Amino acid sequence: MTADAVCGIAVSERDAVAASFYRGRVYLFCSEEHRDLFSADPARYAKSVEVMALKVGVMGAASGDFTPEERAKARELGRVIAARGMVLISGSAPGLPLESALGAQAAGGLSIGISPALSLDEHIHVYHSPVEGFDVLIYTGSGLMGREIVNIRSSDIVLIVSGHSGTLGEFAIAYDEGKLIGVLQGSGGIAEIVPDLVEAIDKDTGAALVYDSDPESLIDRVVDYYVNVHFRRPSVFVREGEREEPRVVG
């Protein structure tokens, strides 16, 4: 629950008429007129309400022989997330999740790692996971599989970049719980078979999918869809009667 930044009336995601994105945050409104007033001069109105930044989860391959181009694309995802004022979340793993975290941190953004470990010592010495690139590490003590649930449920938007079995698990959770999912095409791994997975799953969860081969375009498109449509689904489970066929955007 938040408030309309123009009139101050309490508004929630489920009853908001419109939304607007400004400096990494989504502002909700009781009318399109108020949305338009805000969009015309966001700096004037934004300070009147407290709104959390959008969290974007980057889920991808932690191991493998990555080309310089693949690493660069993962870093670009992190850079754009930070440049748009959003928070990056990942599994605090090496490989492409680390590249995205380094990209976000280098751009001055906040990078949060969800660790499978109980402590920093276990994170480093048992799971052989990195510390660099992360401003915050959250120790779940849940192991690799348990950590995936926290990854997804802590993210407003989920991005799939390449990936192996762990990323497949993260995709399955995100899809089953109706998340907005962006898929970086051409990144290999699980990302390349998502359309086939969706067809085989054949289940209406409220999930929405955006496909794009360009990191910046992918992020801008998922944010646009979130602001215009998906913000109305704040829960990981849509309510009875709200389920619909999975949507492929664009």
Steps between C-alpha positions, in 0.01 A plus 500: 500500500626846408342834411422689183790748476269771365198486731628293794217246489601150610531265203617141455620310196169320466285814496738747331374638169842593363870501580816687402871416520748753635858445616458129558166522680141435396246757616131409514202724432125503550446652156670538164478876542720483810742270318530755222556786744773301672667402172514862390696602813603191702758681712222719641283212618735208567626637831149494646486118532736222603538234229742208491724452199417225254704183552624324189628146541765375259499120482763332283782255454754494782745273318618436147732643239356845438604706203601863552176600326289292742675652800459847353126451451456384859694805624287722280186362664637602838609840373159582355317379811714737708474784249120480518517528880391144574651242737670188366443165669682179413602172655842639599651241266802516270462512122232716341319598824831638626557687175162668532573591863835652403327698227245640743759584763729670249207720396438605860200273553405275790580131454348242738614139506281222638744246641428129552732508800458552874792740525768684307747220578266236358417724204868517404642164605208258456310653208806665343295808427628854448478798731613767253222663307249490785410783733283271713508123552194335654581163657202267462661179623263329256749347259505551125144389433343677797682820410318506165163562664634805682658626178172492313268621773730794576493613133227709339636407156702190414757482218625170356852504353632173360483255791516135600288292740505763776372767265236256378381469859487877538308534176250234614437683828464837328266360236285305745460804723394736223809717478598732218792324332749646253705259290832610345490329163824375352659447842487121474395240754152501649423840347489342155231245586262714707238518221498120479478472878201733513323301229571170677396630844163609356386665824335836557681673784480868412867506406605736222806450280712751311767383254781720372864452396614847608554551877393865509195441284399198707511695825315800360229274359444303821487821702252650255279191524525494878395865525212469256366155586681274744509727806140391562627152596693563823455149637700200383165324467217669314159474659227264389338627183803710400696223329550524128712363223874583520571814300784545258565873472595633158 
